[in-house]
Amino acid sequence: MSVRTFTCRAAAPAFLALLALGAMLGGCASVGDNVSTAFADPAKYELWDCKQLEPERKRLATRSAELEGLMAKAETGVAGPLVAEMAYRNEHIAVRGQARFADEAWQRNRCREGASAGDSSGAPPVRPKFPSPPKSGSAVY
């Protein structure tokens, strides 16, 4: 058995491990863009009104921008892309998903920016469609 054969056999598992690690990290990078609602609750904003949605949407936009800045800053280091993926990517995906669901609830409720101070929905008030009570001579009012 020669020295060269032994060296190749010892390096093969290390090479395969590095190849597998690269494939996993490459997969993580593509998941963030395709599955933006993976970590968000789709029913969270179902019962929220415009007064609640307006500050929540602003908070989510601020947090998303903050996370993007942190990821950009982390990527400038030596192991930056790995740190950005491990530390910030999942939260960024969750925040983007929550923002998407909050925006959908905002549109479904027909909310408008700044209109939530006086009106809870931003839409014109809807009158209830209850039938008027029957008027009879024996009823007590």
C-alpha positions as CSV (number, residue, x, y, z in Angstrom):
1,M,0.0,0.0,0.0
2,S,1.5,3.3,-1.0
3,V,1.4,6.6,0.8
4,R,-0.6,8.2,-2.0
5,T,-3.4,5.7,-1.8
6,F,-3.7,6.2,2.0
7,T,-3.9,10.0,1.6
8,C,-6.7,9.8,-1.0
9,R,-8.7,7.4,1.1
10,A,-8.3,9.7,4.2
11,A,-9.3,12.8,2.2
12,A,-12.4,11.3,0.6
13,P,-14.7,11.5,3.7
14,A,-13.6,15.0,4.4
15,F,-14.4,16.0,0.8
16,L,-17.8,14.4,0.9
17,A,-18.6,16.1,4.2
18,L,-17.7,19.5,2.8
19,L,-19.7,18.8,-0.4
20,A,-22.8,17.8,1.7
21,L,-22.4,21.0,3.9
22,G,-22.3,23.2,0.8
23,A,-25.4,21.5,-0.6
24,M,-27.3,22.1,2.6
25,L,-26.3,25.7,2.9
26,G,-27.2,26.3,-0.8
27,G,-30.6,24.8,-0.1
28,C,-31.1,27.2,2.9
29,A,-30.5,30.2,0.7
30,S,-33.2,29.3,-1.8
31,V,-35.8,28.4,0.8
32,G,-35.9,31.9,2.2
33,D,-37.1,33.5,-1.0
34,N,-39.6,30.8,-2.1
35,V,-41.4,30.0,1.1
36,S,-41.9,33.4,2.7
37,T,-44.8,32.3,5.0
38,A,-43.2,29.1,6.3
39,F,-42.9,30.3,9.9
40,A,-46.0,32.6,10.0
41,D,-49.5,31.9,11.4
42,P,-52.0,32.6,8.6
43,A,-54.9,33.1,11.1
44,K,-53.1,35.6,13.4
45,Y,-54.7,38.7,11.9
46,E,-58.1,37.3,11.0
47,L,-59.9,39.2,13.8
48,W,-57.7,42.3,13.9
49,D,-59.2,45.7,13.0
50,C,-57.5,48.6,11.3
51,K,-56.5,50.2,14.6
52,Q,-54.5,47.1,15.5
53,L,-53.2,46.4,12.0
54,E,-51.6,49.8,11.4
55,P,-49.0,49.8,14.1
56,E,-48.4,46.1,13.6
57,R,-47.6,46.6,9.9
58,K,-45.2,49.4,10.8
59,R,-43.5,47.3,13.4
60,L,-43.1,44.4,11.0
61,A,-41.6,46.7,8.3
62,T,-39.2,48.1,10.8
63,R,-38.1,44.7,12.0
64,S,-37.7,43.4,8.5
65,A,-35.5,46.3,7.5
66,E,-33.5,45.8,10.8
67,L,-32.9,42.1,10.0
68,E,-31.9,42.9,6.4
69,G,-29.3,45.3,7.8
70,L,-28.0,42.8,10.3
71,M,-27.7,40.2,7.6
72,A,-25.8,42.6,5.3
73,K,-23.5,43.5,8.1
74,A,-22.9,39.9,9.0
75,E,-22.0,39.0,5.4
76,T,-19.0,41.4,5.4
77,G,-17.2,39.1,7.9
78,V,-15.1,36.0,7.1
79,A,-17.9,33.5,7.9
80,G,-20.6,36.1,7.2
81,P,-23.0,34.3,4.9
82,L,-23.0,31.3,7.4
83,V,-23.7,33.6,10.3
84,A,-26.4,35.5,8.5
85,E,-28.1,32.3,7.5
86,M,-27.9,30.7,11.0
87,A,-28.7,33.8,13.1
88,Y,-31.1,35.9,11.1
89,R,-32.7,34.1,8.1
90,N,-35.5,32.2,9.9
91,E,-36.6,35.3,11.8
92,H,-36.5,37.3,8.6
93,I,-38.7,34.7,6.8
94,A,-41.2,34.7,9.7
95,V,-41.4,38.5,9.8
96,R,-41.9,38.7,6.0
97,G,-44.7,36.0,6.3
98,Q,-46.4,37.9,9.1
99,A,-46.2,41.1,7.1
100,R,-47.8,39.4,4.2
101,F,-50.7,38.1,6.3
102,A,-51.1,41.5,8.0
103,D,-51.2,43.2,4.5
104,E,-53.8,40.7,3.4
105,A,-55.9,41.5,6.5
106,W,-55.4,45.2,5.8
107,Q,-56.7,44.9,2.3
108,R,-59.6,42.6,3.3
109,N,-60.7,45.1,5.9
110,R,-60.4,47.9,3.4
111,C,-58.2,49.9,5.7
112,R,-56.5,53.2,4.8
113,E,-53.3,54.8,6.2
114,G,-54.1,57.3,8.9
115,A,-57.9,56.6,8.9
116,S,-57.7,54.3,11.9
117,A,-57.7,57.2,14.4
118,G,-61.4,57.9,14.1
119,D,-62.7,54.9,12.2
120,S,-61.8,51.3,13.0
121,S,-62.1,50.0,9.4
122,G,-61.3,53.0,7.2
123,A,-64.3,52.0,5.1
124,P,-67.6,53.8,5.2
125,P,-69.9,52.6,8.0
126,V,-72.2,49.8,7.0
127,R,-75.8,49.9,8.4
128,P,-77.0,46.6,9.9
129,K,-79.8,44.9,7.9
130,F,-82.2,44.0,10.6
131,P,-85.9,43.9,9.9
132,S,-87.9,46.5,11.7
133,P,-90.0,45.1,14.6
134,P,-93.6,44.6,13.8
135,K,-95.9,47.3,15.1
136,S,-98.9,45.9,16.9
137,G,-101.4,47.5,19.2
138,S,-100.7,45.1,22.1
139,A,-96.9,45.5,22.2
140,V,-95.4,47.4,25.1
141,Y,-92.7,49.9,24.1
